[in-house]
Amino acid sequence: MRFSFPAALVVLASPVTAAAGEVSFERDVLPVLTRAGCNMGACHGNLNGKGGLKLSLKAEDAAFDFAALTRDMLARRTDPIRPAESLILQKATAQVPHEGGARFAQSSAEYAILRDWISRGCKRDAPGGPVLTKLVVTPASKILVAPADRFRVSAVAHFSDGSRRDVTALSAFEFTQVGVAKINPDGEVLREQTGEVVLLVRYLSQVEPVRIVFLPNRPVPDTGGAVANNEIDRLVFAQLNELRLRPAELAADHVFLRRAYLDAIGLLPTPEETKAFLASADPKKREKLIDSLLARPEFAEYWAQKWSDLLRNEEKSLDKKGVAVFYRWIAAQLAADRPLNEFARDVLAARGSTYANPPANFWRAIRDPLQRSESVAQVFLGIRVGCARCHNHPFDRWTIDDYYGFAALFTRIEYRVLENKRRDDLDKHEFVGEQVVWQNRTAEMQNPRTKGTAKPRFLGAPTPDLGDGDRLAAVADWIASPTNPFFARAQVNRIWLHLMGRGLVDPNDDFRLTNPPSNPPLLEWLAGDFAKGGFRLKRTVKAVMTSRTYQLAATTRDRGTMSDDLHHSHAMVQPLEAEQLLDALAQVTGVPVQFKGYPIGMRANQIPAPPQTGRRFGGDGMGERFLKVFGKPERLLTCECERNDDPGLLQAFQLITGDLMNALVRDPDGRLGKMLSAGKSDAEMLDEFYLAALCRPPTAAESKKLLALLAGAKDRRAAWEDVLWALLNSKEFLLRR
């Protein structure tokens, strides 16, 4: 944004640079405005400003702010002749009406700094002055055990000339959640309730997090029985010990078995597999089971669905054949345990026919250069850069120039349509048929801030001069490089999310200083081990699954530990994913689900992208409807957040009275019908159904009640349908625990 003023006014307003020892506009005045909240997004830092005053967001543009305060509105906001009558002071102290209310008192240090700067002529800092290079906040983390309820933080700024300065009184403080703690203007943190919170300390462009934990006065737990299986356990147990949390006992064999099957291959074990595992006395049977699951083809099929969700492998933007070839290609890479960085390189550098070169479908699904850059950053780097589209990122280091420079890497992607038929005349992106992805070496991205051509740049790393070279290959090589600072951390965090229920950084694709990991040493170890092991998915999955942390029970011995949902002192109870649940229902009942356009017998986790329900796709099948109700994503976003597992009435209706549930339970050729025809006893049938659904035999109490119910039934088939329906609606079946 540029200002135009009469020449006389410009002369009068020309700043005299501040001398040493005086109040600095950039190092004193701007931090005061940030600390008071004046330049936040909810106030004058808004894209459109507030009340006629617009400031740069969190003081990101000192020149813009100086002009707004000293020249805009005929310089009414700052009055060097009568400093106390300056609007910036009168409004901030509520001496005149101000929508934002009083921001500080006339007796405050903030008021004194602003008044001093104004009275000395609103001077601007001399060019070439020292710039902020680092902010050191101590302590970096703090754990307090009751009755301790307070401590003090200090912030020291380091400048390019080697000088240091205590800027605690000029720093802005913000908590990631309210109600746990509060902070005084002088940096004293006080407990409001027990819990964990992160304090963000900001001075100019630097933000440092301080992790704070207020613990009740509970004893240090005895963890002598919790033997670490690997480095993951050592890092997790060390943190639990600091937090005085005792890890849960190991999960029972049948719980671990069911969990491992669902997490690794998305299926339940057969009754025969369950019996063999439960009967085994081999001390290494859990590790051997994990090895066998990772070697099964279902592992690649299941994890290919996860990557298909992220890479937007859906029929609306592609077509049925494009979805199929892309899914099969992804599954083949995972089955071969291809290094994930090489997998990423193939996707990002892809071009050519979307049929002959399946990864090119990724670019076919994302047609806009800005969406491409945001998607690549989110999936492969764990960075959400979207907030920098209009202004510098309010919570991260990315600038507008970073955003459009990164987007410039993906501007040259173009498409050639080969004898395609448009599916929907109102949507220019919907085609059925082959397309060719190619690069237009003349296309460029405009930077709206400079109005010039955006120079391609990598995020947070030096960028070579690409000239007219292959930009896709360049960014693909950078992301796949073992030295890339983001890729490994983003991928291991995603693996941890899928196996443990929550990422070490949450949301899992939002890495930034203001969103620190729950266990930083563990994240760094996982990323380093992932890179050291050649970026192999199976190797990292095995490391997590063989850890004692993964194998802990969902119930704990300590009542207070149940409130821990961050540090993995116990397993997280989660609802089954849509595909897992539908396949499990089909497995237990022995009735395959028919998907429109696919042969009978294909599982939900084998369908590249089941046809969407509704008029456009020619049907509203029970299986498709079930998957949609239970949260299968439409793959319109490059984010795990699109999958919704929140329970609701529609889900309850599907399970209680849904057409699909009734069809599965009543099918005469299902498991129930076959066992009745084979003349099996009620006790034999009960054992088999329990093993198929819950991976355990029924307890004595369950057997007694259910066998008595069945024995007194007039219609044996109807009674068994009720028992099967109840089993499939039990929490133990519907949840992964």
C-alpha positions, 0 to 999 in steps of 0.5 A, a space after each residue: 500500500 502506498 500513500 500520496 500527500 501534498 508536497 508541503 505536508 511531506 516536508 513537514 512530516 519528514 522524520 528525523 532519525 532517532 538518536 541513540 538512547 532515545 525511544 526507538 520506533 521499531 524497538 519500543 513503539 511497535 512492541 507497545 502497540 503489539 503488547 496492547 493488542 492494537 495491531 492484532 487481527 481483531 483490531 487495527 491489524 485487520 485486513 481492512 483496519 478498524 475505525 479508519 486506522 489500519 496497521 500492519 499485522 503484529 508490526 510486520 511492516 514498520 514503514 507502513 505503520 510509521 506512515 499511518 501514525 505520523 502522516 495519515 489523517 493529516 497527522 492527527 494521531 500524533 501531535 509533537 506540539 501537544 503530545 497528550 492530545 495525540 489521538 493514539 494516546 487519548 483513545 488507548 487510555 479511553 479519554 475519548 470514545 474508543 471501540 477497543 476500550 482502554 488499552 493501558 493507563 496514563 500512569 503505565 510504562 506503555 503510555 510513557 514510551 509513546 508520549 516520549 516518542 511523540 514529544 521528541 518529534 515522532 522520530 524514525 530509527 536511523 537506517 542500518 540500525 541493529 535488527 532483532 536476531 533472536 529472542 531468548 525466553 527463560 524458562 523454556 518450560 516449567 512444571 510446578 507441583 502444588 502448592 507452587 502456583 507462580 513463577 516469572 518469565 523473562 525475555 531477552 532480545 539479541 540484536 545484530 550488533 551483538 547487544 542484548 536487552 531485557 524486553 520482558 516489559 515490551 513483550 506480548 503474552 498469549 496463552 494457547 488456551 484460557 483458564 489454566 493460567 494468567 500473567 501479570 504485565 511484569 511477566 509473573 505467571 499465576 496458576 488458575 487451575 491445574 493443567 497444561 498450557 503453552 505461553 507464547 512470548 512475542 517481541 517484534 518478529 520473534 515468538 518463543 513458546 513456554 510449556 507450562 504444567 501445573 500439577 496437583 500434589 500427587 506422588 511420583 509414580 512407581 514405574 518399575 514395572 514399565 519396561 521400555 521396549 525401545 527408545 520411544 518408550 524411554 522418551 515417553 516414560 521420562 516425560 510421564 515421570 516428570 508429569 507424575 503420571 503412571 503408565 497403564 498396564 499392558 493391554 490384554 492379548 485380545 485387545 492388542 490383537 484387535 488393535 494391531 489388526 485394525 491399525 495395520 491392515 484395517 481388518 479384524 482377525 479371523 476366529 482361527 487367527 484369534 485362537 492361534 494368537 491367544 493360545 500361543 505362549 511365545 514371548 515374542 508373539 506380538 512382534 511376530 504378529 506385527 511383522 506378519 501384518 506389515 507383510 500382508 497385501 492388506 497393509 498396502 491397500 489400507 495405507 493407500 487409502 490414507 494417502 488417497 485421502 490426502 492426495 485427493 484421489 476422487 472421481 469428481 476431478 479425475 474419473 473412475 479410471 484415473 482414480 483406479 490407476 492412481 490408487 493401484 500405483 500408491 498401493 504398489 509403492 507402499 507394498 514395495 516399502 518404497 522410501 516415502 521421500 522418493 514416493 513424494 518426489 514421484 508425485 510432485 515431479 509427475 507430468 504426462 498422461 494421467 493414465 500412463 503416469 498415475 501420480 500425475 493425477 495429483 496435479 489433475 485434482 488441484 487446478 489452482 496454483 495457490 491451492 497447489 502450493 498450500 496442498 503441497 506444504 500441508 501434506 509434505 511439509 506439515 505447514 499451513 501457509 494459507 494465512 500468508 495469502 493476504 498478509 504475513 502469517 499471524 502465527 508463523 514466520 511465513 510472509 506474503 513473499 514466501 507464500 507467492 514465491 512458493 506458489 510460483 513453483 506450481 504456476 506453470 502446470 497446464 493440462 491438455 484434454 485428449 478426447 474427453 467428455 465433460 461430465 458436467 457442463 457447469 464445471 470446467 474441471 469435470 472430465 471423463 477421460 485421459 488428460 496430459 499434465 505439462 509445464 508452460 515455461 512462460 507462466 508466472 505468478 504475480 506477487 500482489 504486494 509488489 505487483 511484480 513477478 514472484 520469484 520462486 522460493 522454497 519455504 525456509 531454505 535457500 533457493 537456487 536460481 531456477 531460471 527457465 528450468 524445471 520447477 516441479 523437479 526442483 521442488 520435488 528434489 528439495 522436498 525429497 532431500 534428506 536435508 529437508 528440515 520439514 519432511 521427516 517430521 511431518 511424516 512421522 507425526 502423521 504415522 503417530 497420529 494414525 497409530 496413536 490417535 493424536 499427533 505429537 503436533 496437533 493438528 498434525 499438519 500445522 507445524 509452527 513455533 506457536 503450536 509446539 509438540 507435546 513431546 519434542 524429544 520424541 518427535 525429533 528422535 522419530 524424525 531422525 530415525 525415519 531419515 536414518 532408516 531410509 524414510 521407510 513407512 513399515 520400519 517406523 510403523 513397526 517401531 511404534 507398534 512394538 513399543 510398550 507405549 503403543 501396547 498400553 491398555 486404555 484403562 489406567 490404575 490411577 484415577 487422575 491419569 485418565 485426564 491425560 490425553 496428550 502424553 500417551 500414558 494410556 491408549 486412546 479409545 477411538 471409533 472405527 473408521 468408516 471403512 474399518 467398520 463396514 468391513 468389520 460388519 461384513 467379516 462378522 456377518 459373513 456377508 459381502 457388501 456390494 458397491 456399485 460398479 465393482 465386483 461383489 466381494 471387494 472390501 471397502 478398503 479395496 475400493 479406490 473411491 466408492 461412487 458418491 451417493 446421489 443423483 449424479 452418480 446414478 444410485 444411492 447404494 447402502 454401502 456408499 451411504 453407510 460410508 458417507 454417514 460414518 465420515 468417509 471424506 469426499 477428498 476435496 481437501 488435502 487434510 486428515 481433518 476432512 474425515 469426520 468420526 463425530 457420532 450423530 443420530 444418523 450413525 445411530 439409525 444406521 446401526 440400529 434400524 439401517 437397511 444395511 445392518 438389517 440386510 447383513 444380519 438377516 442374510 440367509 447365506 451369511 455366517 449365521 445361516 451357515 452355522 444354523 444349517 451346519 447344526 452347530 450348538 448355541 455355545 459353539 456359535 456364541 464362541 465363534 461370533 465373539 471371536 469374530 467380533 471382539 477377538 475373545 470368547 464370551 465371559 462366563 456371565 455373558 455365556 450364561 445369560 445369552 445361552 439361557 435367552 437362546 434356549 427359551 426362544 421359540 424362533 431360534 433364527 430370530 433370537 440369534 439375529 437379536 444376539 448378533 445385532 446386539 453384539 454388533 452394536 456393543 461399544 466393544 465392537 464399535 470402538 478401537 481401544 
